[in-house]
């Protein structure tokens, strides 16, 4: 059809004698159409590849894949899984189905399953089109090897080869975001939306980037635009709750939690409530909520989700001085993925004083993931630094942190906090204060992370070293105000109250 005038240019059709011959018939129609539109015979023959060598030769597999993609682009990753699984069962050589299945698992925090399926797709990438190969290769580097720099190179190539594709713009933005490069991430998401202004996932990612930059009003507006496109997305409503929590908007948080509960997303609501309880020092409540999520997650074989939750709880417990509980949750996290433990569990063991065990797990993970950008750039250096501090060697701890400096503002990282602790151990109050203040200046980067309230306490300790009693009191007061309803027996809270009393 002529897009300007609406006039018909070419019309062809064909019949297929049965479902198994629909795709071959479509291939013949495509070749005939290209010729009728003026493409030379030599060009048609040179670039022609049968559909069964590209996507799939199974119409049923293609239909299942289409249904999975529909759920996937609506940000309903869990709903998409059965369709992609069926597509790969119907056609075990369906490379793109494995690749998008890997992406869905990655979005759900199931790193092991994401790696497995991304690797299967990569093994089959010789059977696909050039555009599909770009999708498969980027997801292999991102999800299987964790080499974000290599993935970024291929995404940049993809943008050049197919400038009207929104996928490379959006996905490269996610990589920049995860590496702490929020301005670059914003440019990528805006680029994706210029190509497709109805792309809900890019709106979601852009809004999250604005939250990280403390641009809360803009974030709220962008999230709302995404919800207008996919009103039933639990992911978007959960992210709106996070944005509200970062602004101390309790009503906004409760509205989104109520929506999640009313629309069959009780686990998402529990996740939010558990994180917020931890943030506020209500450990007993957070333990109860986390345990309520972990049990059904195990039954659904969502081991990645269960391991991630247990590791997050383990880190909070250890940071708060509840070392026994920290070790217990770290052990639970590792029990869900014994062959490839959740890195957060290793970190929690280091924080809780299990130096030898944490070092052994660290060494093993480093061998298994030699190319993983974020593990080698953040998780491993931070854990090595914690272990060095446990051995009373803060100068070595500071040196070991150096590889993570380039990811200084990466989300979900305790790098800044650990760096502040090393300076405290070195009795360098000015330097410690700078690290803790950086955390406090980036509220949106740590919306429900336990290190945000702890940064107030760290700043108080730094101010004491500086001899600034007035600022130390203010920092203690900020911490104690945030934790006014915290469990009274938390070791770090007991110590803080005692320290604060001595300042008067």
C-alpha positions in Angstrom: 0.0 0.0 0.0 1.2 3.6 -0.8 1.3 5.1 2.7 0.8 8.6 1.4 -2.2 8.0 -0.8 -3.6 4.7 0.5 -3.6 3.3 -3.0 -2.9 -0.5 -3.4 0.5 -1.2 -5.0 0.6 -5.0 -5.0 -1.8 -7.7 -3.8 -0.8 -11.4 -3.8 -2.2 -14.4 -2.0 -1.8 -18.2 -1.7 -3.4 -21.2 -0.1 -1.7 -23.7 2.1 -2.9 -27.3 2.4 -2.6 -27.6 6.2 -1.1 -25.8 9.1 2.4 -27.3 8.5 2.6 -25.6 5.1 1.5 -22.1 6.2 5.0 -20.8 6.8 6.5 -22.2 3.6 3.6 -20.6 1.7 4.3 -17.3 3.4 8.0 -17.6 2.4 7.0 -17.9 -1.3 4.6 -15.0 -1.0 7.4 -12.8 0.5 9.7 -13.6 -2.4 7.0 -12.9 -5.0 6.1 -9.6 -3.2 9.7 -8.4 -3.2 10.0 -9.0 -6.9 6.7 -7.3 -7.7 7.8 -4.3 -5.7 10.9 -3.9 -7.8 13.7 -5.8 -6.0 16.0 -7.5 -8.5 16.0 -11.3 -8.8 19.6 -11.4 -7.8 18.9 -9.5 -4.6 15.9 -11.6 -3.8 17.9 -14.8 -4.2 20.9 -13.4 -2.3 19.0 -12.3 0.8 16.3 -14.9 0.7 16.3 -17.4 3.6 13.4 -19.8 4.4 11.4 -18.9 7.5 12.1 -22.2 9.2 15.8 -21.3 9.1 15.1 -17.9 10.6 12.5 -17.9 13.4 10.7 -21.3 13.4 9.2 -23.8 11.1 6.3 -24.5 13.5 3.2 -22.4 13.2 2.0 -23.5 16.6 5.4 -22.5 18.1 5.1 -19.1 16.4 1.6 -18.6 17.8 2.8 -19.5 21.4 5.7 -17.1 20.9 3.4 -14.4 19.8 1.2 -14.7 22.9 4.3 -14.7 25.0 5.6 -11.5 23.4 2.2 -9.9 23.9 2.4 -10.5 27.7 6.1 -9.6 27.7 5.7 -6.1 26.2 2.8 -5.5 28.6 5.4 -5.9 31.4 3.8 -9.1 32.6 7.0 -11.3 32.6 5.6 -14.1 34.7 2.5 -14.5 32.4 4.8 -14.7 29.4 6.8 -17.7 30.7 4.4 -20.6 29.9 4.0 -19.3 26.3 7.7 -19.1 25.6 8.3 -22.5 27.3 5.6 -24.0 25.0 7.2 -22.4 22.0 10.6 -24.0 22.8 8.9 -27.4 23.5 7.2 -27.3 20.1 10.4 -26.2 18.4 13.6 -27.0 20.4 15.5 -25.0 17.8 13.5 -21.8 18.2 16.4 -19.5 19.1 14.4 -16.3 19.6 11.9 -18.0 22.0 14.9 -19.0 24.2 16.3 -15.4 24.0 13.1 -13.7 25.1 12.4 -16.3 27.7 15.9 -15.5 29.1 14.9 -11.8 29.2 11.7 -12.5 31.0 13.5 -14.7 33.6 16.1 -11.9 34.0 13.4 -9.3 34.7 12.0 -11.7 37.4 15.4 -12.0 39.1 15.9 -15.6 38.0 19.5 -15.2 37.0 20.3 -18.9 36.6 17.4 -19.6 34.3 18.1 -16.4 32.4 21.7 -17.6 31.8 20.6 -21.1 30.8 18.1 -19.9 28.2 20.4 -17.1 26.9 23.1 -19.7 26.4 20.7 -22.0 24.5 19.7 -19.1 22.2 23.3 -18.2 21.5 24.1 -21.8 20.5 21.4 -21.5 17.9 22.1 -18.0 16.6 23.5 -19.3 13.3 20.0 -20.2 12.3 18.5 -16.7 12.6 18.2 -13.4 10.7 20.8 -10.7 11.3 18.4 -8.6 13.4 17.5 -11.6 15.5 21.2 -12.4 15.9 21.7 -9.0 17.4 19.0 -9.6 20.0 20.3 -13.0 20.9 24.0 -11.9 21.2 23.2 -8.9 23.3 21.1 -10.9 25.7 23.8 -13.6 25.8 26.5 -11.1 26.9 24.1 -9.4 29.3 22.4 -12.4 30.9 24.7 -15.3 30.4 28.3 -13.9 30.7 27.4 -10.6 32.4 29.8 -8.8 30.1 27.9 -5.5 29.9 30.7 -3.7 28.0 30.5 -6.3 25.2 26.7 -6.1 25.2 26.9 -2.3 25.0 29.2 -2.6 21.9 26.7 -4.8 20.1 23.7 -2.6 21.1 25.6 0.4 19.6 26.2 -1.6 16.4 22.5 -2.5 16.4 21.5 1.1 16.6 23.6 1.9 13.6 22.4 -1.0 11.5 18.7 -0.6 12.4 18.2 3.0 13.5 14.4 2.6 13.8 14.5 -0.4 16.2 13.7 0.7 19.7 15.1 -2.4 21.5 18.8 -1.4 21.4 18.0 2.1 22.6 15.9 0.8 25.6 18.2 -2.1 26.5 21.4 -0.1 26.3 19.7 2.4 28.6 19.2 -0.4 31.2 22.9 -1.2 31.0 23.9 2.4 31.5 21.5 2.6 34.5 22.9 -0.5 36.1 26.4 0.8 35.7 25.4 4.1 37.5 25.4 6.2 34.3 22.0 7.8 34.8 22.4 10.7 32.3 23.4 8.2 29.5 20.5 6.0 30.5 18.1 8.9 30.2 19.2 9.7 26.7 18.8 6.1 25.6 15.2 5.8 27.0 14.2 9.1 25.4 15.6 7.7 22.1 13.5 4.6 22.4 10.4 6.7 23.0 11.2 8.9 20.0 11.0 5.7 17.9 8.0 4.2 19.6 6.0 6.6 21.8 3.7 3.7 23.0 6.6 1.7 24.4 5.5 1.2 28.1 8.8 -0.5 29.1 10.8 2.6 28.0 8.5 4.8 30.0 8.9 2.6 33.0 12.7 2.6 32.7 12.8 6.4 32.1 10.6 7.0 35.2 12.9 4.8 37.3 15.9 6.8 36.1 14.2 10.0 37.1 13.5 8.5 40.6 17.2 7.7 40.9 18.0 11.3 40.1 15.6 12.7 42.8 13.3 14.0 40.0 10.3 12.6 41.7 7.5 14.7 40.1 8.8 13.9 36.6 9.0 10.2 37.5 5.4 10.2 38.8 4.2 11.7 35.5 6.1 9.3 33.4 5.0 6.3 35.4 1.4 7.5 34.9 1.9 7.7 31.1 3.1 4.1 31.2 0.1 3.0 33.3 -2.2 4.6 30.8 -0.7 2.2 28.2 -0.7 -0.9 30.3 -3.1 -0.2 33.3 -2.9 -3.8 34.6 0.9 -3.9 35.0 1.8 -4.9 38.6 5.4 -3.8 37.9 4.4 -0.2 37.2 2.2 0.0 40.3 5.0 -1.4 42.4 7.4 1.1 41.0 4.9 3.9 41.7 4.9 2.8 45.3 8.7 2.9 45.5 8.6 6.4 44.1 6.1 7.5 46.7 8.1 5.9 49.5 11.2 7.8 48.5 9.1 11.0 49.0 7.7 9.9 52.3 4.3 9.8 50.7 2.6 7.2 52.9 -0.8 7.6 51.2 0.7 7.1 47.8 2.4 3.9 49.0 -0.8 2.6 50.5 -2.8 3.3 47.4 -0.5 1.2 45.2 -0.3 -1.6 47.8 -4.1 -1.7 47.9 -4.2 -1.9 44.1 -1.7 -4.8 44.1 -3.7 -6.7 46.7 -7.0 -6.1 45.0 -5.7 -7.3 41.6 -4.1 -10.6 42.6 -0.5 -9.4 43.1 -0.2 -10.0 46.9 3.4 -11.2 46.6 4.4 -7.8 45.0 2.6 -6.0 47.8 4.5 -8.2 50.4 7.8 -7.4 48.7 7.2 -3.7 49.0 6.1 -3.9 52.7 9.1 -6.1 53.6 11.6 -3.7 52.1 9.9 -0.7 53.8 9.8 -2.4 57.1 13.5 -3.2 56.9 14.2 0.4 55.9 12.5 1.6 59.1 14.2 -0.9 61.4 11.2 -3.1 61.9 13.1 -6.4 61.5 10.6 -8.7 63.1 8.0 -7.5 60.6 10.3 -7.8 57.7 11.3 -11.3 58.6 7.6 -12.4 58.8 6.9 -10.8 55.4 10.0 -12.2 53.7 9.2 -15.7 55.0 5.7 -15.4 53.7 7.1 -14.8 50.2 9.9 -17.3 50.3 7.7 -20.3 51.0 5.4 -20.0 47.9 8.4 -19.0 45.8 10.1 -22.3 46.7 6.9 -24.2 45.7 6.9 -22.4 42.4 10.6 -23.2 41.9 11.4 -19.5 41.8 14.7 -20.2 43.5 16.3 -17.0 42.2 13.5 -14.9 43.8 13.8 -16.8 47.1 17.6 -16.6 47.1 17.5 -12.8 46.4 15.0 -12.1 49.1 16.9 -14.2 51.7 20.2 -12.5 50.7 18.7 -9.0 51.0 17.4 -9.9 54.5 20.7 -11.3 55.4 22.5 -8.1 54.4 20.1 -6.0 56.4 20.4 -8.2 59.5 24.2 -8.1 59.3 24.4 -4.4 58.8 22.1 -3.8 61.8 24.3 -6.0 64.0 22.0 -9.0 64.1 24.8 -11.3 63.0 23.2 -14.6 63.9 20.1 -13.8 61.9 22.3 -12.5 59.1 24.1 -15.8 58.9 20.8 -17.7 59.0 19.3 -15.9 56.1 22.6 -16.1 54.2 22.6 -19.9 54.6 18.9 -20.0 53.4 19.9 -17.9 50.3 22.7 -20.3 49.5 20.4 -23.4 50.0 18.2 -22.2 47.1 21.2 -22.0 44.7 24.0 -24.1 46.1 25.9 -24.5 42.8 26.0 -20.7 42.1 25.2 -18.8 45.3 23.5 -15.4 45.3 26.4 -12.9 45.6 24.4 -11.0 48.3 24.7 -14.1 50.5 28.5 -14.0 50.2 28.4 -10.3 51.1 26.2 -10.9 54.1 28.5 -13.7 55.4 31.4 -11.2 55.2 29.4 -8.6 57.1 28.4 -11.1 59.8 32.0 -12.2 60.5 32.2 -15.4 58.5 35.5 -14.4 56.9 36.8 -17.8 55.8 33.5 -19.0 54.4 32.8 -15.7 52.6 36.3 -15.8 51.1 35.9 -19.3 49.8 32.5 -18.4 48.1 34.0 -15.3 46.7 36.9 -17.2 45.1 34.6 -19.8 43.7 32.2 -17.2 42.2 35.1 -15.2 40.7 36.2 -18.3 38.8 32.7 -19.0 37.6 32.0 -15.4 36.4 35.3 -14.0 35.0 33.6 -11.7 32.5 30.7 -10.4 34.7 31.0 -6.6 34.7 29.0 -5.8 37.9 30.2 -8.8 39.9 33.9 -8.0 39.1 33.3 -4.3 39.2 31.2 -4.0 42.4 30.2 -7.1 44.3 33.6 -8.7 44.5 35.6 -5.5 45.4 33.0 -4.6 48.0 33.2 -8.1 49.6 37.0 -8.1 49.5 37.0 -4.7 51.2 34.6 -5.9 54.0 36.9 -8.9 54.5 39.9 -6.7 54.8 38.2 -4.5 57.4 37.3 -7.7 59.3 41.0 -8.4 59.4 41.7 -4.9 60.7 43.3 -3.7 57.5 41.3 -0.6 56.4 44.1 0.7 54.1 44.0 -2.5 52.1 40.2 -2.3 52.2 40.3 1.1 50.6 42.6 -0.1 47.8 40.4 -3.2 47.1 37.4 -0.9 46.6 39.1 1.0 43.7 37.6 -1.0 40.8 34.1 -0.1 42.1 34.6 3.7 41.9 33.6 3.9 38.3 30.2 2.4 39.3 29.9 4.8 42.3 26.2 5.6 41.7 25.1 2.2 40.6 21.7 1.2 42.1 21.4 -1.4 44.8 25.1 -1.1 45.8 26.5 -0.7 49.2 29.8 0.6 47.8 29.5 4.1 49.1 28.5 2.9 52.6 31.4 0.4 52.8 33.8 3.1 51.6 32.5 5.4 54.4 33.1 2.6 56.9 36.7 2.2 55.7 37.3 5.9 56.3 35.8 5.6 59.8 38.1 2.7 60.6 41.0 4.9 59.4 39.7 7.7 61.6 39.4 10.0 58.6 36.2 11.9 59.4 36.2 14.3 56.5 36.4 11.6 53.9 33.9 9.4 55.7 31.4 12.2 55.9 31.7 12.8 52.1 30.7 9.2 51.3 27.7 9.1 53.7 26.5 12.5 52.6 26.6 11.3 49.0 24.2 8.5 49.9 21.9 11.1 51.7 22.0 13.4 48.7 20.7 10.6 46.4 17.5 9.6 48.2 16.0 8.2 44.9 19.0 5.9 44.4 18.4 4.2 47.7 14.5 4.4 48.0 14.1 1.5 50.3 17.7 0.4 51.0 18.7 0.0 54.6 22.0 1.8 53.9 20.0 5.1 53.6 19.0 5.4 57.3 22.4 3.9 58.3 24.1 6.7 56.3 22.7 9.2 58.9 24.4 7.2 61.6 27.6 6.9 59.6 27.6 10.7 59.1 27.1 11.1 62.9 30.2 9.0 63.5 32.1 11.0 60.9 31.1 14.3 62.5 32.3 13.0 65.9 35.7 12.3 64.4 35.7 15.8 63.0 34.9 17.2 66.4 31.6 18.8 65.1 29.2 18.0 68.0 26.4 20.1 66.6 26.3 18.3 63.2 26.8 14.9 65.0 23.7 15.5 67.1 21.7 16.5 64.0 22.7 13.3 62.2 21.9 11.1 65.2 18.5 12.8 65.5 17.8 12.2 61.8 18.6 8.5 62.2 16.6 8.1 65.4 13.6 9.9 63.9 13.6 7.5 60.9 13.8 4.6 63.3 11.4 5.9 65.9 9.2 2.8 65.5 12.1 0.4 65.0 12.5 -2.8 67.0 14.1 -1.6 70.3 16.6 -4.5 70.6 18.5 -4.0 67.3 22.2 -3.8 68.3 23.0 -0.8 66.1 20.1 1.2 67.4 21.0 0.4 71.1 24.5 1.6 70.4 23.3 4.8 68.6 21.1 5.8 71.5 23.9 5.3 73.9 26.3 7.4 71.7 23.8 10.1 71.3 23.1 10.4 75.0 26.9 10.9 75.6 26.9 13.9 73.3 24.6 15.9 75.7 
